[in-house]
Amino acid sequence: MKEEEKEKIRTKAFEYFQRAGIVLSLKEKEDMEIADLGLNDFERTGIVLVIYVNNSRYCAKEMVLLPNQTCPEHRHPDHDGIEGKRETFRCRYGKVYLHIEGEKTENSKAHPPAGDEKYYYVYHEIILLPGDQYTIKKNTLHWFKAGSEGAVISEFSSPSDDASDIFTDPRIRRVSND
Amino acid sequence: MKEEEKEKIRTKAFEYFQRAGIVLSLKEKEDMEIADLGLNDFERTGIVLVIYVNNSRYCAKEMVLLPNQTCPEHRHPDHDGIEGKRETFRCRYGKVYLHIEGEKTENSKAHPPAGDEKYYYVYHEIILLPGDQYTIKKNTLHWFKAGSEGAVISEFSSPSDDASDIFTDPRIRRVSND
């Protein structure tokens, strides 16, 4: 993705943080991560991240999903003798359609990006509104999508190591070299 | 503290959460912890807490300090074979005067509650405004005080076990039986 395009997305994401009442430092604004996951389809599949802290004991970040944007299906396995990441998502703004392993939700509200259904296996849907949260166990497949107003989500978790994430979609590269 | 008084404080704290743009669930509002630490001096010394999540791997909470209120000096030691708590304070609203071990700050802005100076040993002052954060190592003495507008602080940390906290003031009982 071109730097100019990234800058536009950062500006847009920043507006969502403001709507959620979240104040960021100048450095956090600059370091905002635009994760397109190597799919080059950011409007539909991707996420914006601000890492507050990620040390050997815990991690906290904020995430923005643009309207109807999906963070694609993945899990956090045990790796290198380290326990897989457990994480708590807390909706701060908008609406989040979280999908995890479990009984398929009939008449679910959210669906994977059209054409990419083959990369999505789990369909137990949990809807999070501002003030709602949900904790996802390690190694559990999950994906999540914003409603039409977008969403701001806080994540509290054990340490985060993106490189060990396993995505269902084999085209995805979590750690971009761009 | 009487339940009526606690309810008044909850209402006031809730106003601060609203100013910080933080949305709480109904249960979180009801479960809001009014910690007077057994001192019966809440306006000057105490804190309001909302625990989002506290499991075996990480913890996240929100805290409110009323104007000029102090959370008194304490540390989180190793205990029962468990490593002492590491924690990151992030200011969301107002101003926080955090004091930790280290070189004494000349002309510091905040002071311990008058008359209680003998229970305060550390005077390295760090000022946190909205968007600022600071990580405190385990077993490090610290205390923190709000400015005249009060403060809302997010805490991200390793697991929290209040019973193992060690306060400098021997009158303090962290886990109240009230």
Interface residues (C-beta under 8 A of the other chain):
Chain A: A20 G21 I22 V23 L24 S25 E28 Y52 V53 N55 R57 Y58 C59 A60 E83 R86 T88 R90 R92 P130 G131 D132 Q133 T135 S154 F156 S157 S158
Chain B: A20 G21 I22 V23 L24 S25 E28 Y52 V53 N55 R57 Y58 C59 A60 E83 R86 T88 R90 R92 P130 G131 D132 Q133 T135 S154 F156 S157 S158
